[in-house]
């Protein structure tokens, strides 16, 4: 195997600690997503990432998916777009809403719109956002805890986007529709 080609490691080839984590994911999701198996190339990354990604947050599941979709679109991560399109729909977003969120807006819901615009601005500008974006976020009903949790969610998703964009492991979710 070339050092630049990434095969998805199987449970039998990873550390026992990683195997336990992957088996827990498999029980919860019904399969082991390739991106999680890819984290298992490292003895430590899978445990660190899952603790980070599954940590407590003030954002609800739909809000987390708004952030995940916006960040994954900006970073061009086809894996995460596929996964979070499916997860977003499982959380009640329509196909049209998912596509709109990926564009960094959500006219169908003012609160999600403010969140999407904040996540987009944070990601595109490395956190150097316009005061109007932040004011809009707070005016929509979010608070400083939500702000911090949104920034953490942006960073968490960006990590997985980068992992897939570098490794290009196969996507094991239905392909996300292209943006028009």
WOBELMO-V926814 format. One record per pair of residues at least 24 apart in sequence whose C-alpha atoms are under 10 Angstrom apart, sorted by the first residue. I is the first residue (numbers start at 1). J is the second residue. Records with the same first field share a line. If there is no record, write none. Layout:
BEGIN
I->J, J
END
This chain:
BEGIN
4->166, 167
5->166, 167, 168, 169
6->38, 41, 166, 167, 168, 169, 170
7->34, 37, 38, 167, 168, 169, 170
8->33, 34, 35, 36, 37, 38, 39, 40, 41, 167, 168, 169, 170
9->34, 35, 36, 37, 38, 39, 40, 41
10->34, 37, 38, 40, 41
11->37, 40
13->40, 41
14->38, 40, 41, 42, 43
15->40, 41, 42, 43, 44
16->43
17->43, 44, 46, 47
18->42, 43, 44, 45, 46, 47
19->46
21->46, 47, 50
22->46, 47
25->50
31->172
32->172
33->83, 170, 171, 172, 173
34->79, 164, 169, 170, 171, 172, 173
35->79, 80, 160, 161, 163, 164, 167, 168, 169, 170, 171, 172
36->160
37->169
38->163, 164, 167, 168, 169
39->160, 163, 164
49->156, 159, 160
50->156
52->152, 153, 156
53->152, 153, 155, 156, 157, 160
56->149
57->145, 146, 148, 149, 150, 152, 153
58->142, 143, 145, 146, 147, 148, 149, 150
59->142, 145, 146, 147, 149, 150, 153
61->87, 88, 91, 92
62->87, 88, 89, 90, 91, 92, 93, 112
63->88, 91, 111, 112, 115, 116, 150, 153
64->88, 115, 149, 150, 153, 154, 157
65->89, 91, 93, 98, 101, 116, 153
66->93, 97, 98, 100, 101, 102, 104, 105, 106, 112, 113, 115, 116, 117, 119, 150
67->101, 102, 104, 112, 115, 116, 117, 118, 119, 120, 123, 150, 151, 153, 154, 155, 157
68->101, 102, 116, 119, 153, 154, 155, 156, 157, 158, 161
69->98, 99, 100, 101, 102, 103, 104, 116, 119, 120, 154, 157
70->98, 99, 100, 101, 102, 103, 104, 105, 115, 116, 117, 118, 119, 120, 121, 123, 154, 157
71->102, 103, 104, 116, 119, 120, 121, 122, 123, 124, 153, 154, 155, 156, 157, 158, 161
72->102, 123, 154, 157, 158, 160, 161, 162
73->99, 101, 102, 103, 104, 120, 161, 179
74->102, 103, 104, 120, 123, 124, 158, 161
75->123, 124, 157, 158, 161, 162, 165
76->161, 162, 164, 165
77->157, 158, 160, 161, 162, 163, 164, 165, 166, 168
78->161, 164, 165, 168, 170, 171, 175, 176, 178
79->160, 161, 163, 164, 165, 168, 169, 170, 171, 172, 173, 174, 175, 176
80->157, 158, 160, 161, 164, 165, 171, 173, 175, 176
81->161, 171, 173, 174, 175, 176, 177, 178
82->171, 172, 173, 174, 175, 176, 177
83->171, 172, 173, 174, 175, 176
84->173, 176
85->173, 174, 175, 176, 177
86->173, 174, 175, 176
87->173
95->176, 177
98->176, 177
99->176, 177, 178, 179, 180
100->179
102->179
103->179, 180
109->140
110->136, 137, 139, 140, 141
111->136, 137, 138, 139, 140, 141, 142
112->137, 140
113->137, 140
114->138, 139, 140, 141, 142
115->140, 142, 146, 147, 150
116->150
118->147, 150, 151, 154
119->147, 150, 151, 153, 154
120->154
122->150, 151, 154, 155
123->151, 154, 155, 158
127->151, 154
END
